[in-house]
Amino acid sequence: MVQKQGGLLIAKAKEEITILPRMANRHGLIAGATGTGKTVTLRVMAEQFSRIGVPVFMADVKGDLTGMAKPGGDKPDFAERAKKLGVADFGFEGFPVEFWDVFGQLGNPVRATVSEMGPLLLSRVLNLNEIQSAVLTIVFRIADDNGMLLLDLKDLRAMTQFVGDNADQFKTQYGNISTASIGAIQRGLLTVEEQGGDIFFGEPALNLDDLMQTDAKGRGAVNILSADRLMQSPKLYATFLLWMLSELFETLPEVGDPEKPKLVFFFDEAHLLFDDVPKALEDKIEQVVRLIRSKGVGIYFVTQNPLDIPETVLGQLGNRVQHALRAFTPKDQKAVKTAADTFRANPALDTAKVITELAVGEALVSLLDAKGAPTIVERAFICPPRSRLTPLAQEERSAVIKASGLFGHYEKPVDRESAYEKLKSRAASEQTQAPDAPAGKGRAAEPQSEAVKLMGAMAKSAAHAIGSQIGRQIIRGVLGSIFGGGTGRSR
C-alpha cells in the first residue's frame, strides 16, 4: 500500500502508509485492547491533521492528551523510532491546543441550552422511559407554542411544574400528562443538576465556529475536552458528544467531498454511545454518521472492540487502524474474527492470527485509496508522536488557557429572561391580583384558568418569536434537530 502523494504519514510497513486528506471525512476506527497504543495512534492522526490546517476535537478521558500543547522530547526513544522508520521530516513540536471543560475548571466552559439539547437526548440523560419521554416532549412543545425560552435547568424545572400543575388544561390539545411522569422528570433534573448540569446548561452556549480555528502558522486547532470527571457519568458523556455531532450536522453547510475535512472528531470510549441505546436513537446515530461526511466532518471512533460498534455504523468507517486484541474467551475469539473479516484481505497475512500477535505500537492498517476503496491490510508500526507525551502541569495548562483568544469569552454565565423568569413573574402577578375571596368554587377554578391566561398572554410573543432567530432556536430544540426530523437553526 503506497499513498505518498499528498498523504499524511500514519504508519510504516515496507512502504509508508498515509491517509489521504480528501478521504479523511469517510470516517474511521481505531480499535484495540487497553495498553496496545490506541491513544498514541489518535495523537499521531490529530497532529497530522493539525499540520495541514484541519481542526480536530477529542475528549481526554484519561488526562494524558494535554501534552500535545508542548514539543516532545520527553521520550527520547521516539526520535530513534522515527529514524528507524525513516520518517524524513520528523521533529518535535507542540500544537495549537484549546482546552475545554463542561465544568469550567480545566478549560473554556462548554455550555448548551436546554432547547439545543432537545427532548430526545435529554430523555436519555434523565433515564426516562418511553411514556416519560413523551411527556417531556409535550413540555418542550408547550414551551415552544408559548414562546418560552428553555435555556437552563431552572427554566425546564419551572416549565415542567407549570405543565404538571395545569395538566387538565393541556391534555385535550397535547395528550395525557401523568403526575408520575412529571415527578420522574423532576427527579431526573435534580440528579443531573447535582452532577453539574446547572453549570453545563445555560449561556453563553458553545459556538461551534470556535472549534474550527487555525493559528498563525495555518495549523488546525486541537480541541481537547477534559472528560475524566465527565466520564463518571458515562451516559452523560456519550450524550454530550452525540449532541455535539448533531449540532455540527445542523450548523455546517453541505460541502460534498472537500480536499480536506473541515473538522475531524475523535469519539473515544465509543462503546458508551451504543450501550443500552433505544433502536430509534441508534438509527439516528447511524444517520448522523452517514450524512455528516457531506458537511466535511470526519468521525473516528476509538474503542477496545469492533463489536462495540453496530454493523450499520461499522460499515461506514473506511479508514481503520486495528491494534492487538486478546483471544482468551469465545467472545474474544469472535471479536478477533470480526475485526479480521472487516479488512480487505492480504494474501501474505493471516489477519486473525496477526491481530493476537501485534506488539505495542504495531497495528493492522487499511486506509481508503484515491477512489475511496479500502487498501489491502498491512501490518505496520505507528509513527511516533511529535508532541509531549507527559501531561501538562496545572500551571502549564493554565498558561495555555489564558493565552487563548477565547479566554474570557465563555467564563461568565449569562442569565437572560426565559421561562423561569416569565413564569415566576406571572405567578407573582396572579397572586397580587387575586381577590381575597374564601376558598370555594371560584378559587378552585383559578389553577385551571391560569394556563388559559398564560396561553393568551404569550400568543403575541410566540407569533413574534417564530419569525425570529430565538424562535428558530426554540423550535429546533423541540424537534431535536435531525433527531426529531426537523428544522434548521440559525446562529
C-alpha positions as CSV (number, residue, x, y, z in Angstrom):
1,M,0.0,0.0,0.0
2,V,1.6,3.3,-1.1
3,Q,-0.2,6.6,-0.7
4,K,2.6,9.1,-0.6
5,Q,1.2,11.8,-2.9
6,G,-0.4,14.4,-0.6
7,G,-1.0,11.8,2.1
8,L,-0.5,12.1,5.8
9,L,2.0,9.7,7.2
10,I,0.5,7.5,9.9
11,A,2.5,4.3,9.9
12,K,5.3,2.4,8.2
13,A,5.4,-1.1,6.8
14,K,7.6,-1.9,3.9
15,E,6.3,1.4,2.5
16,E,4.9,4.5,4.1
17,I,1.2,4.2,5.0
18,T,-0.7,7.5,4.6
19,I,-4.2,8.8,4.9
20,L,-5.4,10.9,2.1
21,P,-6.9,14.2,3.3
22,R,-9.8,14.1,0.8
23,M,-10.8,10.7,2.1
24,A,-10.5,11.6,5.8
25,N,-14.1,12.6,6.1
26,R,-15.1,9.0,5.2
27,H,-14.7,8.3,8.9
28,G,-12.5,5.7,10.7
29,L,-12.0,3.3,13.5
30,I,-9.1,3.0,16.0
31,A,-9.5,-0.3,17.9
32,G,-7.5,-2.5,20.3
33,A,-7.2,-3.8,23.8
34,T,-6.1,-1.5,26.7
35,G,-2.5,-0.6,26.5
36,T,-1.9,-1.5,22.9
37,G,-1.3,2.0,21.6
38,K,-4.7,3.4,20.6
39,T,-4.1,6.8,22.3
40,V,-0.8,7.2,20.5
41,T,-2.4,6.5,17.2
42,L,-5.1,9.1,18.0
43,R,-2.4,11.6,18.8
44,V,-0.4,10.9,15.6
45,M,-3.6,11.3,13.4
46,A,-4.6,14.5,15.3
47,E,-1.1,16.0,14.8
48,Q,-1.0,15.2,11.1
49,F,-4.5,16.8,10.6
50,S,-3.5,19.9,12.5
51,R,-0.3,20.3,10.5
52,I,-2.4,20.7,7.3
53,G,-4.8,23.1,8.8
54,V,-7.6,20.7,9.8
55,P,-9.0,21.4,13.3
56,V,-9.7,18.3,15.5
57,F,-11.8,17.6,18.5
58,M,-11.1,14.9,21.1
59,A,-12.1,14.0,24.6
60,D,-9.3,13.4,27.1
61,V,-10.8,10.6,29.1
62,K,-7.6,9.6,30.9
63,G,-6.0,13.1,31.3
64,D,-3.0,12.1,29.1
65,L,-3.5,14.3,26.0
66,T,-2.7,17.7,27.4
67,G,1.0,17.4,26.5
68,M,0.0,18.0,22.8
69,A,0.4,21.7,23.5
70,K,4.2,21.3,24.0
71,P,7.0,19.8,21.9
72,G,8.1,16.2,22.6
73,G,11.5,15.0,23.6
74,D,10.4,13.6,26.9
75,K,10.6,10.2,25.3
76,P,14.0,10.0,23.6
77,D,13.2,6.6,22.1
78,F,10.6,8.3,19.9
79,A,13.3,10.1,17.9
80,E,15.2,6.9,17.5
81,R,12.0,5.2,16.4
82,A,11.3,7.9,13.8
83,K,14.8,7.4,12.5
84,K,14.4,3.7,12.3
85,L,11.1,4.1,10.4
86,G,12.7,6.6,8.0
87,V,10.4,9.5,8.8
88,A,12.2,12.1,6.9
89,D,10.8,15.4,8.3
90,F,10.4,14.2,11.9
91,G,10.9,16.8,14.6
92,F,9.4,17.5,18.0
93,E,6.7,20.3,18.1
94,G,3.8,21.5,20.1
95,F,0.4,22.2,18.6
96,P,-2.2,24.9,19.0
97,V,-4.4,23.4,21.7
98,E,-7.7,24.8,23.0
99,F,-8.8,23.3,26.3
100,W,-12.5,22.8,27.1
101,D,-14.3,21.6,30.2
102,V,-18.0,21.1,30.8
103,F,-17.4,22.0,34.4
104,G,-15.4,25.1,33.5
105,Q,-12.4,24.2,35.7
106,L,-9.8,22.8,33.3
107,G,-10.6,24.7,30.2
108,N,-13.0,27.1,28.5
109,P,-16.5,26.3,29.8
110,V,-18.8,24.4,27.5
111,R,-22.4,25.2,27.7
112,A,-25.6,24.3,25.8
113,T,-29.1,25.5,26.2
114,V,-31.8,23.1,27.2
115,S,-33.6,23.9,23.9
116,E,-30.5,23.0,21.9
117,M,-30.2,19.6,23.6
118,G,-33.8,18.8,22.8
119,P,-36.2,16.3,24.5
120,L,-34.9,13.1,22.9
121,L,-31.3,13.5,24.1
122,L,-32.4,14.9,27.4
123,S,-34.6,11.8,27.9
124,R,-31.6,9.7,27.6
125,V,-29.6,11.7,30.1
126,L,-32.6,11.6,32.5
127,N,-33.1,7.8,32.1
128,L,-36.7,8.3,31.2
129,N,-38.9,5.5,29.8
130,E,-41.0,5.9,26.6
131,I,-44.0,7.4,28.4
132,Q,-42.0,9.8,30.4
133,S,-40.0,10.9,27.3
134,A,-43.3,11.6,25.6
135,V,-44.4,13.9,28.5
136,L,-41.0,15.7,28.3
137,T,-41.6,16.3,24.6
138,I,-45.0,17.7,25.5
139,V,-43.4,20.1,28.0
140,F,-41.0,21.3,25.2
141,R,-43.9,21.7,22.8
142,I,-45.9,23.8,25.2
143,A,-42.9,26.0,25.9
144,D,-42.4,26.4,22.1
145,D,-46.1,27.2,21.4
146,N,-46.0,29.9,24.1
147,G,-42.6,31.5,23.1
148,M,-41.0,30.4,26.4
149,L,-37.2,30.0,26.1
150,L,-35.8,26.9,27.8
151,L,-32.2,27.9,28.4
152,D,-31.1,26.3,31.7
153,L,-32.3,23.7,34.2
154,K,-34.4,26.1,36.3
155,D,-36.3,27.0,33.1
156,L,-37.1,23.4,32.4
157,R,-38.0,22.7,36.0
158,A,-40.4,25.6,36.2
159,M,-42.0,24.7,32.8
160,T,-42.4,21.1,33.9
161,Q,-44.0,22.1,37.2
162,F,-46.3,24.5,35.3
163,V,-47.4,21.8,32.9
164,G,-47.9,19.3,35.7
165,D,-50.0,21.8,37.7
166,N,-52.2,22.5,34.7
167,A,-52.2,19.1,33.1
168,D,-56.0,19.0,32.7
169,Q,-56.0,22.2,30.6
170,F,-53.4,20.8,28.3
171,K,-54.5,17.1,27.8
172,T,-57.0,17.8,25.1
173,Q,-54.5,19.5,22.8
174,Y,-51.3,17.6,23.7
175,G,-52.4,14.3,25.3
176,N,-52.4,12.9,28.8
177,I,-49.8,14.2,31.3
178,S,-49.4,12.0,34.3
179,T,-48.3,13.2,37.7
180,A,-45.9,10.2,37.9
181,S,-44.2,11.2,34.7
182,I,-43.8,14.8,35.8
183,G,-42.3,13.5,39.1
184,A,-39.9,11.3,37.2
185,I,-38.7,14.2,35.1
186,Q,-38.3,16.5,38.1
187,R,-36.3,13.8,40.0
188,G,-34.1,13.3,36.9
189,L,-33.4,17.0,36.6
190,L,-32.4,17.2,40.3
191,T,-29.9,14.4,39.7
192,V,-28.5,16.0,36.6
193,E,-28.2,19.3,38.5
194,E,-26.2,17.6,41.3
195,Q,-23.9,16.1,38.7
196,G,-23.1,19.6,37.3
197,G,-25.9,20.1,34.9
198,D,-26.6,23.5,36.4
199,I,-23.2,24.5,35.1
200,F,-23.5,23.0,31.7
201,F,-27.0,24.1,30.7
202,G,-27.1,27.9,30.0
203,E,-25.5,30.7,28.1
204,P,-23.2,31.7,26.5
205,A,-23.7,28.5,24.6
206,L,-20.8,27.0,22.7
207,N,-20.3,28.5,19.2
208,L,-19.1,25.6,17.1
209,D,-17.1,28.0,14.9
210,D,-14.8,28.4,17.9
211,L,-13.8,24.7,17.4
212,M,-12.7,25.3,13.8
213,Q,-9.9,27.8,14.2
214,T,-6.3,27.8,12.8
215,D,-3.2,29.5,14.2
216,A,-0.8,32.0,12.6
217,K,1.0,29.1,11.0
218,G,-2.1,27.7,9.4
219,R,-2.3,24.7,11.8
220,G,-5.7,23.5,12.9
221,A,-6.7,23.9,16.5
222,V,-6.5,20.7,18.6
223,N,-9.6,21.0,20.8
224,I,-9.2,18.8,23.9
225,L,-12.2,18.3,26.2
226,S,-11.4,17.4,29.7
227,A,-13.5,14.3,30.2
228,D,-12.1,12.5,33.2
229,R,-14.8,13.9,35.5
230,L,-17.4,13.8,32.8
231,M,-16.7,10.0,32.4
232,Q,-18.1,9.5,35.9
233,S,-21.4,9.8,34.2
234,P,-20.9,7.7,31.1
235,K,-24.3,8.2,29.6
236,L,-24.0,12.0,30.0
237,Y,-20.5,11.8,28.3
238,A,-21.9,9.9,25.3
239,T,-25.0,12.0,25.0
240,F,-22.9,15.2,25.2
241,L,-20.7,14.1,22.3
242,L,-23.7,13.0,20.4
243,W,-25.2,16.4,20.9
244,M,-22.1,18.0,19.5
245,L,-22.3,15.8,16.4
246,S,-25.9,16.7,15.9
247,E,-25.1,20.4,16.3
248,L,-22.3,20.1,13.7
249,F,-24.7,18.4,11.3
250,E,-27.3,21.1,11.9
251,T,-25.0,24.1,11.6
252,L,-22.5,23.3,8.9
253,P,-23.3,23.7,5.2
254,E,-23.1,20.9,2.6
255,V,-19.7,20.8,1.0
256,G,-19.6,17.3,-0.6
257,D,-16.2,15.8,-0.6
258,P,-13.7,18.6,0.1
259,E,-9.9,18.4,-0.4
260,K,-9.5,18.1,3.3
261,P,-12.1,17.9,6.2
262,K,-13.4,21.0,7.9
263,L,-13.1,19.1,11.2
264,V,-12.1,15.7,12.4
265,F,-14.0,14.4,15.5
266,F,-12.5,11.6,17.6
267,F,-15.1,9.8,19.7
268,D,-13.1,8.0,22.5
269,E,-14.8,5.2,24.5
270,A,-17.2,4.9,21.6
271,H,-18.9,1.8,23.1
272,L,-20.7,4.2,25.6
273,L,-22.6,5.7,22.7
274,F,-24.3,2.4,21.9
275,D,-24.8,1.0,25.4
276,D,-28.5,0.5,26.2
277,V,-29.5,2.8,23.4
278,P,-33.0,2.6,22.0
279,K,-33.3,1.3,18.5
280,A,-34.8,4.6,17.3
281,L,-31.8,6.5,18.6
282,E,-29.3,4.0,17.2
283,D,-30.9,4.5,13.8
284,K,-30.5,8.3,14.2
285,I,-26.8,7.9,15.1
286,E,-26.3,5.8,12.0
287,Q,-28.0,8.6,10.0
288,V,-25.7,11.2,11.5
289,V,-22.6,9.2,10.7
290,R,-23.8,8.6,7.1
291,L,-24.8,12.2,6.4
292,I,-22.3,14.3,8.3
293,R,-19.4,13.5,6.0
294,S,-21.1,15.7,3.3
295,K,-20.6,18.5,5.8
296,G,-16.9,17.9,5.7
297,V,-16.7,16.2,9.2
298,G,-14.8,13.0,9.7
299,I,-15.7,10.9,12.7
300,Y,-13.1,8.5,14.2
301,F,-14.5,6.0,16.7
302,V,-11.9,4.8,19.3
303,T,-12.9,1.7,21.2
304,Q,-11.5,-1.6,22.5
305,N,-13.5,-4.0,20.4
306,P,-15.0,-3.6,16.9
307,L,-18.1,-5.5,18.2
308,D,-18.8,-2.4,20.3
309,I,-19.9,-0.6,17.1
310,P,-23.2,-1.7,15.3
311,E,-22.7,-3.2,11.9
312,T,-24.6,-0.3,10.2
313,V,-22.1,2.2,11.6
314,L,-19.0,-0.1,11.3
315,G,-19.6,-0.5,7.6
316,Q,-19.2,3.3,7.1
317,L,-15.8,3.5,8.8
318,G,-13.4,3.4,5.8
319,N,-10.1,4.2,7.5
320,R,-9.1,1.6,10.0
321,V,-6.3,1.0,12.5
322,Q,-6.5,-2.2,14.5
323,H,-4.2,-2.7,17.4
324,A,-3.8,-6.0,19.3
325,L,-6.8,-8.0,20.6
326,R,-6.6,-10.9,23.0
327,A,-8.5,-14.1,22.4
328,F,-8.9,-15.7,25.8
329,T,-12.6,-16.4,25.6
330,P,-15.1,-17.4,22.9
331,K,-16.4,-13.8,22.9
332,D,-12.8,-12.6,22.4
333,Q,-12.3,-15.0,19.6
334,K,-15.5,-13.7,17.9
335,A,-14.2,-10.2,18.2
336,V,-10.8,-11.2,16.6
337,K,-12.7,-12.9,13.7
338,T,-15.0,-9.9,13.3
339,A,-12.0,-7.5,13.2
340,A,-10.2,-9.7,10.7
341,D,-13.2,-10.0,8.4
342,T,-13.7,-6.3,8.1
343,F,-10.3,-5.8,6.4
344,R,-9.6,-6.3,2.7
345,A,-7.6,-9.5,2.8
346,N,-3.8,-9.5,2.2
347,P,-2.7,-12.9,0.8
348,A,0.6,-12.5,2.7
349,L,-1.1,-12.2,6.1
350,D,-3.2,-14.4,8.3
351,T,-5.1,-11.4,9.6
352,A,-6.9,-13.1,12.5
353,K,-3.6,-14.7,13.7
354,V,-1.7,-11.4,13.4
355,I,-4.2,-9.4,15.5
356,T,-3.4,-11.5,18.6
357,E,0.4,-11.2,18.0
358,L,0.7,-7.4,17.5
359,A,3.2,-5.7,19.8
360,V,2.5,-2.3,21.5
361,G,2.8,0.4,18.7
362,E,2.1,-2.1,16.0
363,A,-1.3,-2.3,14.1
364,L,-3.1,-3.6,11.1
365,V,-3.9,-0.7,8.9
366,S,-6.2,-0.3,6.0
367,L,-7.0,3.2,4.6
368,L,-9.0,4.4,1.7
369,D,-7.3,5.0,-1.7
370,A,-7.9,7.8,-4.1
371,K,-11.0,6.1,-5.5
372,G,-12.5,5.5,-2.0
373,A,-11.8,1.8,-1.9
374,P,-10.1,0.2,1.2
375,T,-6.5,-0.8,0.6
376,I,-5.1,-4.2,1.4
377,V,-4.5,-4.5,5.1
378,E,-0.8,-4.2,6.2
379,R,1.0,-4.9,9.4
380,A,2.7,-1.7,10.3
381,F,4.4,0.3,13.0
382,I,2.6,3.5,14.0
383,C,4.8,6.6,13.7
384,P,5.8,8.3,16.9
385,P,4.0,11.5,18.0
386,R,5.8,14.8,17.8
387,S,4.3,16.4,20.9
388,R,5.0,15.8,24.5
389,L,3.7,12.5,25.9
390,T,3.8,13.7,29.6
391,P,0.7,15.6,30.6
392,L,0.9,19.3,31.4
393,A,1.3,20.5,34.9
394,Q,-1.6,22.6,36.2
395,E,0.4,25.9,35.8
396,E,1.3,25.0,32.2
397,R,-2.3,24.2,31.4
398,S,-3.5,27.5,33.0
399,A,-0.9,29.4,30.9
400,V,-2.2,27.8,27.7
401,I,-5.8,28.6,28.6
402,K,-5.0,32.2,29.4
403,A,-3.1,32.7,26.2
404,S,-6.1,31.5,24.2
405,G,-8.0,34.1,22.1
406,L,-11.2,32.6,23.6
407,F,-10.1,33.3,27.2
408,G,-12.8,35.4,29.0
409,H,-15.5,34.8,26.4
410,Y,-17.2,31.8,28.0
411,E,-16.2,32.2,31.6
412,K,-19.1,34.5,32.8
413,P,-22.6,32.9,32.6
414,V,-25.4,34.9,31.2
415,D,-28.9,34.6,32.7
416,R,-31.4,36.4,30.5
417,E,-35.2,36.4,30.8
418,S,-36.5,33.0,29.9
419,A,-39.2,30.5,31.0
420,Y,-38.3,30.6,34.7
421,E,-38.4,34.4,35.0
422,K,-41.7,34.7,32.9
423,L,-43.5,32.0,34.9
424,K,-42.3,33.5,38.2
425,S,-43.4,37.0,37.1
426,R,-46.8,35.5,36.0
427,A,-47.3,33.8,39.3
428,A,-46.4,36.9,41.3
429,S,-48.8,38.9,39.2
430,E,-51.6,36.4,39.7
431,Q,-51.1,36.4,43.4
432,T,-51.2,40.2,43.8
433,Q,-54.4,40.4,41.6
434,A,-56.2,37.5,43.3
435,P,-59.3,38.7,45.2
436,D,-59.5,38.0,49.0
437,A,-62.3,35.5,48.5
438,P,-62.8,32.5,50.7
439,A,-61.8,29.1,49.3
440,G,-64.6,27.7,47.2
441,K,-65.8,27.2,43.7
442,G,-64.1,30.3,42.3
443,R,-60.8,29.7,44.0
444,A,-60.7,26.1,42.8
445,A,-61.1,27.3,39.2
446,E,-58.0,29.6,39.4
447,P,-55.3,27.0,38.7
448,Q,-57.1,25.9,35.6
449,S,-57.7,29.4,34.3
450,E,-54.0,30.3,34.9
451,A,-52.9,28.1,32.0
452,V,-55.5,29.6,29.7
453,K,-54.4,33.1,30.7
454,L,-50.8,32.3,30.1
455,M,-51.6,30.9,26.7
456,G,-53.4,34.0,25.7
457,A,-50.9,36.4,27.2
458,M,-48.0,34.7,25.4
459,A,-49.7,34.4,22.0
460,K,-48.2,37.6,20.5
461,S,-44.8,36.8,21.9
462,A,-44.9,33.4,20.3
463,A,-46.0,34.7,17.0
464,H,-43.1,37.2,17.0
465,A,-40.6,34.6,18.2
466,I,-41.4,32.1,15.5
467,G,-40.2,34.5,12.9
468,S,-37.1,35.4,14.8
469,Q,-33.7,33.8,15.5
470,I,-34.8,33.0,19.0
471,G,-38.0,31.4,17.7
472,R,-36.0,29.1,15.4
473,Q,-33.8,28.1,18.4
474,I,-36.9,27.1,20.4
475,I,-38.5,25.1,17.5
476,R,-35.2,23.5,16.7
477,G,-34.8,22.4,20.3
478,V,-38.3,20.9,20.5
479,L,-37.9,19.0,17.3
480,G,-34.4,17.9,18.3
481,S,-32.6,18.7,15.1
482,I,-32.4,15.6,12.9
483,F,-33.3,13.6,15.9
484,G,-36.8,14.9,15.7
485,G,-36.9,15.3,11.9
486,G,-36.6,19.0,11.9
487,T,-35.9,22.4,11.0
488,G,-32.6,24.2,10.8
489,R,-31.3,26.6,13.4
490,S,-29.7,30.0,12.6
491,R,-26.9,31.2,15.0
